[in-house]
Amino acid sequence: MDFIETHGAELLRTYHHWTGGHLIKPCGDAQRDARMLFEAPFAVVSGGAESDQILNYGNRTALDLWEMDWDTLTRTPSRLTAEPMHRDERAEFLRRVRERGFIDDYSGIRISSKGRRFRIGQATVWNVTDAHGKYAGQAATFSNWEFLSKEEANS
């Protein structure tokens, strides 16, 4: 099993654990489920348990939104996906998710690797655990986003 398959299964399992819902309709085959998650038309991104969290997964939609390839994304501190003026707010939000398990109504402004700003809406952010229940980071999914003009991004 490769990382995308193993981690995809963790994302699917923990999302269901916290929310009672499914990110995708699971077919029961871990490899096919991981591929469906990677190819989904909504964004899924996750980061590890480091104190300065590093992204460790992004499906194709997330890679396109953040304008990164896999290698770049998986070396990026997640705090760099938000503009500097929003990072303190983001850190506080992630702390609340860690304490509660998940939040399903997050909205905020993110920035791609090329400086393109976009607003996400109604994102679900949840804690990811390994097979033994040990905290392994956080993940987010959203299907609502809009790119912002420079004027909107600065307001």
C-alpha positions as CSV (number, residue, x, y, z in Angstrom):
1,M,0.0,0.0,0.0
2,D,1.4,3.4,-0.9
3,F,1.0,6.6,1.1
4,I,-1.9,8.0,-1.0
5,E,-3.9,4.8,-0.5
6,T,-3.1,4.5,3.2
7,H,-3.6,8.2,4.0
8,G,-6.7,8.3,1.8
9,A,-8.2,5.5,3.9
10,E,-7.3,7.5,7.1
11,L,-9.0,10.6,5.7
12,L,-12.1,8.7,4.8
13,R,-12.2,6.8,8.1
14,T,-11.7,9.9,10.3
15,Y,-14.0,12.1,8.4
16,H,-16.8,9.5,8.9
17,H,-15.8,9.1,12.6
18,W,-16.2,12.8,13.3
19,T,-19.0,13.8,11.0
20,G,-21.0,10.6,10.4
21,G,-20.9,11.3,6.7
22,H,-18.8,10.1,3.8
23,L,-16.4,12.2,1.6
24,I,-17.1,9.8,-1.2
25,K,-19.3,6.7,-1.5
26,P,-16.9,4.0,-0.5
27,C,-16.7,1.0,-2.7
28,G,-14.7,-1.1,-0.2
29,D,-11.6,-1.4,-2.3
30,A,-9.0,0.9,-0.6
31,Q,-7.1,1.5,-3.9
32,R,-10.2,2.5,-5.8
33,D,-11.5,4.6,-2.8
34,A,-8.2,6.4,-2.7
35,R,-8.3,7.1,-6.4
36,M,-11.9,8.4,-6.2
37,L,-10.9,10.7,-3.3
38,F,-7.8,12.0,-5.3
39,E,-9.9,12.7,-8.4
40,A,-12.9,14.2,-6.5
41,P,-14.3,17.5,-7.8
42,F,-14.0,19.1,-4.3
43,A,-10.8,20.0,-2.4
44,V,-9.3,17.7,0.2
45,V,-6.0,18.7,1.9
46,S,-4.3,17.5,5.1
47,G,-1.3,18.3,7.2
48,G,0.7,16.3,9.8
49,A,1.0,16.7,13.5
50,E,4.1,18.9,13.5
51,S,4.0,22.1,15.6
52,D,4.5,24.0,12.3
53,Q,2.2,21.7,10.3
54,I,3.5,20.6,6.9
55,L,0.9,19.6,4.3
56,N,1.1,15.9,3.5
57,Y,-1.8,15.4,1.1
58,G,-3.8,17.3,-1.5
59,N,-6.1,15.8,-4.0
60,R,-6.1,17.0,-7.6
61,T,-8.6,19.8,-7.0
62,A,-6.5,21.1,-4.0
63,L,-3.3,20.9,-6.1
64,D,-4.9,22.9,-8.8
65,L,-6.3,25.5,-6.4
66,W,-3.0,26.0,-4.7
67,E,-1.2,25.8,-8.0
68,M,1.3,23.3,-6.8
69,D,2.6,19.8,-7.8
70,W,2.6,17.0,-5.2
71,D,6.3,17.5,-4.2
72,T,5.8,21.2,-3.6
73,L,2.6,20.8,-1.7
74,T,4.0,18.1,0.6
75,R,6.9,20.4,1.6
76,T,4.8,23.4,2.3
77,P,4.0,24.5,5.9
78,S,0.2,24.8,5.9
79,R,0.4,28.3,7.5
80,L,1.8,29.5,4.1
81,T,-1.5,28.7,2.4
82,A,-3.0,31.7,4.2
83,E,-2.0,35.3,3.9
84,P,0.1,36.7,6.7
85,M,-2.7,38.9,8.1
86,H,-4.9,35.8,8.5
87,R,-2.4,33.4,10.0
88,D,-3.1,34.2,13.7
89,E,-6.8,33.7,13.1
90,R,-6.0,30.4,11.3
91,A,-3.8,29.1,14.1
92,E,-6.6,29.8,16.7
93,F,-9.1,28.1,14.5
94,L,-6.9,24.9,14.1
95,R,-6.5,24.8,17.9
96,R,-10.3,24.8,18.3
97,V,-10.6,22.0,15.8
98,R,-8.0,20.0,17.6
99,E,-10.0,20.3,20.8
100,R,-13.5,19.7,19.4
101,G,-12.7,17.1,16.7
102,F,-14.2,18.9,13.7
103,I,-15.9,22.1,12.5
104,D,-18.1,22.2,9.5
105,D,-18.7,25.9,8.8
106,Y,-15.3,27.4,8.2
107,S,-14.8,30.2,5.7
108,G,-11.6,32.1,5.0
109,I,-9.2,33.5,2.4
110,R,-6.4,31.3,1.1
111,I,-3.5,32.1,-1.3
112,S,-2.0,29.9,-4.0
113,S,1.7,29.4,-4.6
114,K,1.5,32.1,-7.3
115,G,-0.2,34.6,-5.1
116,R,-3.8,34.0,-6.4
117,R,-6.3,34.6,-3.6
118,F,-9.5,32.7,-3.1
119,R,-12.2,32.6,-0.5
120,I,-13.3,29.2,0.7
121,G,-16.8,28.7,2.2
122,Q,-18.4,26.0,4.4
123,A,-15.2,24.0,4.8
124,T,-15.1,21.0,7.1
125,V,-11.9,20.7,9.1
126,W,-11.3,17.6,11.2
127,N,-8.7,15.8,13.2
128,V,-6.9,12.8,11.6
129,T,-5.8,9.9,13.7
130,D,-3.8,6.9,12.8
131,A,-5.1,3.3,13.0
132,H,-4.3,3.3,16.8
133,G,-6.2,6.5,17.5
134,K,-3.1,8.6,17.8
135,Y,-3.4,12.2,16.6
136,A,-1.8,12.5,13.2
137,G,-2.9,16.0,12.1
138,Q,-5.8,17.7,10.5
139,A,-7.6,17.7,7.2
140,A,-10.0,20.0,5.4
141,T,-12.5,19.6,2.6
142,F,-14.6,22.2,0.7
143,S,-16.4,22.5,-2.5
144,N,-17.2,26.2,-2.4
145,W,-14.5,28.7,-3.4
146,E,-14.2,31.8,-5.4
147,F,-11.2,33.6,-6.8
148,L,-10.9,37.2,-5.6
149,S,-9.9,40.3,-7.4
150,K,-7.0,42.3,-5.9
151,E,-9.5,44.8,-4.5
152,E,-11.5,42.1,-2.8
153,A,-8.5,40.4,-1.4
154,N,-7.3,43.6,0.2
155,S,-10.6,44.5,1.9
